[in-house]
Amino acid sequence: MIGITVTATAATPPSQAAADNRTSGTIAAPLKINDKIPDFQADAYYKGDITKINTGDYRGKWMVFVFYPADFTYVCPKELEEMATYYTDFTDLGAEVFSVSRDSAYVHKAWHNSTPQLQAIQYPMLADTTGNICRTFGTLNEADGLSYRATFIVDPDGYVKVIEMNDNSFGRSTKELLRKLEAAKFVRDNPGKVCPPSWEPGEETITPG
């Protein structure tokens, strides 16, 4: 599970505290752009089984974390269904997708098996019953104990490149998330290049300077 908490002191600024704890433990402040996520283990419903997922096993791949409030709700199954529709587009780019909520892996299984919209899901559905994952990523709404709708794109070295978070009353665009992954992958694979607004693969990029 996620381990120790590192707290910044006057001699250790928050950015350094995060850097010192980039391979283990929970960062005291929520993860920010270019922080390195800690490796963690979580129960999951995946490919018909209850299993354990260790994010350390996915180093070298892009990781996309899709946080949502709860199973057996209204907007959430539509979001996860849309992600399932685009899932092979993400894996073709070398990414693995993880959905995350506070529900247990057994509740994920029951929800999946009883909801036709979710039958196409092939990605791991992570269980964060303690709230530690949500707290680490900064998605936990302490008022109701649920996660906000939030999405993180993490590069193959474990660094956060995209953070998206919004109110739970409206859903996200998986197509736009895929576009952001394509842009993040392009600039990683092409040092010195940057992507203009609304860039799509095949369009012109910018070389600063």
N, C-alpha and C positions, 0 to 999 in steps of 0.2 A: 504494500500500500504506500501512499505518499508518506514521506517521512518527516524529518524535523523541520521546524520553522526557523528561518534565519531572520533576525531582526536587526535593522540598521542602527548604528550608534553615531555619536557625534564624529567619531573618527572613521566611521564607515558609512559613506553615503548610500542611499537606497540602491543606486545603480550598481555600486560595488557589491552590496549585499546580495543582489540578484546574481551578479557574475560569480561570486564565491560559491553559490549554491545551484549552479546550472546543471549539475549532474545528479543531484539527489536532494530530496526534501521539498518543502513547500515554501515558495517565495512569500515573504510577509505581505508585500503589496501585490495587488493583482498584476498578472502578466501584461507587459506592454510590448509595442512593436520592437522587434530585434532582441527581446529577452529570449533566453533559451528555456524551453519547457523542461521540467524535471521528468525523468522516467517514472512511471507509476503503473501499478497493476490494478485491474478492476474485473469484477464479474461481468459477464456479458451473455446475451443471447445471440448466437451466431451459427448460421447454417444448421438450424434445427436443434442445437444443443446448448445447454448451459455450460459455459467454459470460462476460462480466465484469459484476459488479454493483457499483455505487457507491452507498453508503448516502446520500450527499448528494443523490442524485436523488429520495429519498423524503421529504425534509423537507416538512412540511405534512401527512404521514400518520402515523398510529400505526404503530409497528414492533414486531413480536413476534419475538424471537430464541429459538429452541428448540435448545439445545446437547445433544448426545448423544455417547456414547463412540465408536462406530465402526459402519461399514457391515458387512453380513454377520454380524450378531449376532442375539440372540434377542428381547430386549425392544424394541430400537430400531425394527424395522419395524412392530411393533404400535403404538408411539407415533406414528410418522409417518403410519401409515394412519389412526389416529384423528384426527390433525390434518387430514388430507385430507378426512375426513368432515365436519368442522366448518368447513372453509376458507371457504366462502361466507358463513358467519355472521361471520367475522372481517372479510372484505372489505366486507360490508354496513355494518360499523361504521367503515369508513374505515381499516382496518389492512392492512398487508402482513406476511406471515409469512416468516421465513427459518429453515431448519434449518441447523445448523452442526456439523461434526465435523472431525477432523484428516485425513480422507481427501481425496484429490484429486478434482477434478471428473470425471475419467475413471472413477474407482472409483465415484463416485456414479452415473454413467451406467450402468455395468455392473450395479450393484446394482439400480437402478431397473428396467432392462430384463429382468433375470432373476428378479425377485421379484414375483409377482402382487399381493401386498398393497400394493405401491407404485405400481401403475399409475395410480391416481387422483390422485397428487400433482400439483398445479399451481403450487406455490410454489417459489421459488429454493432450491436445495440448495447452500449455500456451502461452499467448500473452504478449510480453514485448515491447510495443510501446514506452515507455519512455526510455528504455535502462537501467533502474535502476537494474533489475535483472542481466543482463549481466555485468554491472559494479561491482556489489557486488561479483559476482563469478569470475570476472577477465577475462571474455571471449570476451569483446567488442573490436573490431578493430576500433579505433577512426578514422582511415583514410577513411573507407567506411561506418561506422555506423552499420555494421553487426557483428554478432557473429562468432567467430572461431568455428570449430568443437571441442567441448569439452564435457567431460562426468565426472560427479561427483557421487560417491557413498557415501551416508550419513547414518550413523547407526541409530538405533531406538531412541537414545538420542539426535540426531541432529548433531553429530560430523562427519566432513568430513574424510573419510577413503581412498578414491581413487580420484585422479585427473588425467585426460587424456586430452591432448590438441594437436591438430595438424593443419597443413595448410589445407585450405579449398579445395585444389585440389585433395585430396584423402580421401576415406571413412574409417570408423572404422570397427572393428570386434565385432559384438554383441556377438558371441560365446565366445570370450576372455573376454568381459565385464562380461558375466555371470560367467565365471570361477573366475574372481576376486571377484565378490559378494560371491560366494561359499566359497572362501578362507577367506574373511573378516568375514563372518558369522561363519565359523568354529573356528577361533581364538577367536572370541567374546564368543562363546558357550563353549570353552575349554581353560580356562585361563591356562597360562603356556606352551601352545603349540604354535609352529610357523610352517609355511608351507614353504617347499623348492620351488625352481624355478619350474614353470610349473605344480605345484601340482594340482591333480584332486581328487574329492571326492572318498574316499575309499583307497587312497594311504597313505603310511606312512608319518607321520609328525615328527617334531623334538621337543625334550624337552631340552631347553638350560640349561647349568650347568651340 
